[in-house]
Amino acid sequence: MFKVLEPFFLAFIPLFVAVDAIGNIPLFISLVNNLGTKARERVIAESVRTAAAVAVLFMLIGKLVLRFLGITIPDFQIAGGLLLFVISLRLLFPGASKMPLYGEKEKDVGVFPLGMPLITGPAVLTTTLIMLDSYGIVPTTVSLALNMFIVWFTLKKADFLIKFLGEGGTRAFSKIMYILLAAIGVMMVRRGVTGVIFP
């Protein structure tokens, strides 16, 4: 029985680590601080749909596209890191809430940066391709689906943290998370540059 489930388990664990559902909760709180409950639910749904769609699409055609365009995973890391760094700076500057960061609709934040690259980033894309090669399409797809459900569940339950912290505490926490977001962006760029220099 375990032999049958083994590939599913072995594919699930690396994807769980790469997705980092629990680690995304503070960043989610900081990004949806000014949204109501229904708007946050729409953001959650949009972010999970975006993350799942990007991961599945990359799993199916990723290698072919990368090979055709000559793009490497470090290229993804550098681009994603730069985007996260820019978005964090805009949030930290005074008057950032008045800046058109995500567009007219609140669901835009579910597409970027939550759906991509925070939930499905270079680490998830890379891990997905590795799991596909190692364990096949069925274990990888099932593991990916389970991880997307875990992301949806943890973000839904993140609401109690917002209530617990209060308005002032949430604002202060958000500022800290913006700095963390900038640090994550720098880390992604650093890993990308390292991957280019030492392939």
C-alpha angles and dihedrals in degrees: 000000000000090000089060093048096039097088090049091051093045091050093045099054099056091045091049090054092045095048092047095194095180093046090057094059097084092047090047090053092050093049097048097037094119097043128098125238096266092046090051090051090053090050091050092050092046093047094050092045091049094046093048094045093050092047094048093045091049091047091055102041105008100108093045094049095045092048092047095049097037091236120150132202090251087058088057091048093052094047094045092046093051091050092050091048093052093048092050092051091051090051094048097051117090111267092023091136089064093052117100094243102149104018131245100315126064090221088071089078087057090060096043131048098357102045093035128047102357099054099021105028135146091289092056093044092050093045091048092056092046093049090047091055093043104042108012136247100293099055090041094050093046092047091049091050092050091050092050089052090051090051091050092048096048093048091049090053092046089084093082089060090058091052092045095052096046127212098296094041092049092052091050091045090050092056090052090049092051088057089048089050089054090049091051089051091052090047092053091049091048092051091046093050090046089051091052095048096040106029 
